[in-house]
Amino acid sequence: MGSMQRTIDWADGAVVIIDQTALPREFRLLRLETVDELISAIQRLAVRGAPALGAAGALGVALSALRHGGDVGAVEADAERVARARPTAVNLGWGVRRALAKLPGGPESVLAEAKAVLDEDERTNRQASANAAELILARCPRRPLRLLTHCNAGRLATVGWGTALGVVWHLHEAGQIEYVLADETRPLLQGSRLTAWELAEAGVPYRVLPDSAAASAIARGMVDCVVVGADRIAANGDVANKIGTYPLALAADRHGVPFVVVAPQSTVDAELPDGAGIVLEERADAEVTSAGGTPVAPAGAKAFNPAFDVTPAELVLAVVTEHGRFP
Ligand SMILES: CSC[C@H]1O[C@H](OP(=O)(O)O)[C@H](O)[C@@H]1O
């Protein structure tokens, strides 16, 4: 995973993102020049993933500050709208607050802080995923390793490198990966669209599987370790992550398979005592009742479409950040 196009970046006065709604069929960049365009891209998951959302939050404040200059009220109002674009990933609000804190120094100070968020992210994720890879090698005796992951916690979920897939890159470079099983991750298919695209690009052997097959793969002894990302980690180690993570943790626990969460420290919400208080985003019925824009369920069908679930700390072998195990 050498130096590549950043998932999200700043160029010539605008935010530039890889449009993740187009992958894997098309690799295209989107130029976002206004706060409204950025909010839309976040809500459409054109840019997504907790660390990438942290960068998006900071850059959104920079877009506003450069447009509104000294109008603090206008920038604060924009910052609030960006922070509310999606409720679960703590990183979005964290990035907004980091950039907003520099507003007294003027727009260029805000932009400098947003760029610092961008520059820190890959280094942080490389360290967090290296720490997790070391723990997995120590805990799982089988060589080479067979990992299962959920959703996309690769470079596309960050500014660069990735978290759960960052572990894969470290282990693959060391010749320690037999294969990766990638949950397709309904309904938006971040696994079969984005994780598979990253694994193919990196030359890592992989298979995509229905989310409903993951527990059977674990039960049949096909998995040495489950490794996932996170969107918000409470002070006690409860983890909010993509819907379908909790049942994975239950199956892993039932079969004695290590379940490891990898995230930067910016994904920890230290003010939240446990996972009960995490707001879990609910998304549109149509994401469930249609496929690729074609209705599947009968007209008028309603859906239950939470984008995240909470895995209790007791089911998690370790949450690993750039600082090591948390808490
Ligand atoms: C490295 S954080 C990735 C995290 O974010 C994803 O959610 P979404 O695709 O809705 O942004 C998913 O929960 C991943 O584990």
PDBQT file of the ligand as one rigid body, heavy atoms in Angstrom, charges set to zero:
ROOT
HETATM    1  C1  LIG A 401     -12.242   3.027  10.000  1.00  0.00    +0.000 C 
HETATM    2  S1  LIG A 401     -13.814   3.562  10.430  1.00  0.00    +0.000 SA
HETATM    3  C2  LIG A 401     -14.785   2.634   9.321  1.00  0.00    +0.000 C 
HETATM    4  C3  LIG A 401     -16.154   2.403   9.841  1.00  0.00    +0.000 C 
HETATM    5  O1  LIG A 401     -17.100   3.339   9.281  1.00  0.00    +0.000 OA
HETATM    6  C4  LIG A 401     -18.049   2.593   8.558  1.00  0.00    +0.000 C 
HETATM    7  O2  LIG A 401     -19.328   3.161   8.555  1.00  0.00    +0.000 OA
HETATM    8  P1  LIG A 401     -19.823   3.959   7.220  1.00  0.00    +0.000 P 
HETATM    9  O3  LIG A 401     -19.419   3.139   6.035  1.00  0.00    +0.000 OA
HETATM   10  O4  LIG A 401     -21.325   4.063   7.417  1.00  0.00    +0.000 OA
HETATM   11  O5  LIG A 401     -19.136   5.302   7.294  1.00  0.00    +0.000 OA
HETATM   12  C5  LIG A 401     -18.065   1.261   9.261  1.00  0.00    +0.000 C 
HETATM   13  O6  LIG A 401     -18.733   1.325  10.501  1.00  0.00    +0.000 OA
HETATM   14  C6  LIG A 401     -16.591   1.039   9.438  1.00  0.00    +0.000 C 
HETATM   15  O7  LIG A 401     -16.210   0.060  10.367  1.00  0.00    +0.000 OA
ENDROOT
TORSDOF 0
